Amino acid sequence: MEDNGCPPVAFTYNTIIRGFLYGKDVSKALEFVTTMRRKGAAADAHTTSLFVSLITDHAIDPPY
């Protein structure tokens, strides 16, 4: 994506993070939050809600 001049934004990262959380791979999800911040995409309210849902033990439903 970046090779084509299209930098990922928070929406892109949130989709990836949601997938890792849905698959119960929290460490990989946190790794993407770090990558997201390093690349200049700010975590937004949706990013936070994904982790809050995990902490409060709510199911993270797939978007389909």
C-alpha positions in Angstrom: 0.0 0.0 0.0 2.7 2.5 1.0 4.7 1.5 -2.1 1.9 2.9 -4.2 1.9 6.3 -2.4 -1.1 5.4 -0.2 -0.2 5.5 3.4 -2.4 3.6 5.8 -4.7 5.6 8.0 -6.4 4.8 11.4 -9.3 3.0 9.6 -6.9 0.6 7.9 -5.0 -0.2 11.2 -8.3 -0.5 13.1 -9.4 -3.2 10.7 -6.2 -5.1 11.1 -6.3 -4.7 14.9 -9.9 -5.9 15.1 -8.9 -9.0 13.2 -6.1 -9.8 15.6 -8.3 -9.2 18.6 -11.1 -11.3 17.2 -8.5 -14.0 16.7 -7.4 -13.5 20.4 -3.9 -12.3 19.3 -3.6 -9.3 21.6 0.2 -9.0 21.4 0.0 -8.7 17.6 -2.8 -6.1 17.9 -0.7 -4.1 20.3 2.2 -4.4 17.9 0.0 -2.8 15.2 -0.9 0.0 17.5 2.8 0.7 17.9 3.3 0.5 14.2 0.3 2.8 13.7 1.8 5.5 15.9 5.3 5.1 14.5 3.9 5.7 11.0 2.0 8.8 12.1 -1.5 7.5 12.2 -3.2 8.5 15.4 -5.2 6.0 17.4 -8.8 7.2 17.5 -11.9 6.5 19.6 -12.6 3.3 17.6 -9.1 2.0 18.3 -9.7 2.6 22.0 -13.1 0.9 22.0 -11.6 -2.2 20.5 -9.4 -2.6 23.5 -12.0 -1.5 26.0 -14.3 -4.2 24.6 -11.5 -6.8 25.1 -10.9 -5.6 28.7 -14.6 -5.6 29.6 -14.9 -9.1 28.1 -17.4 -8.1 25.4 -17.3 -10.2 22.3 -15.5 -8.5 19.4 -17.8 -9.4 16.5 -16.4 -9.6 13.0 -17.8 -6.8 10.7 -19.7 -9.3 8.5 
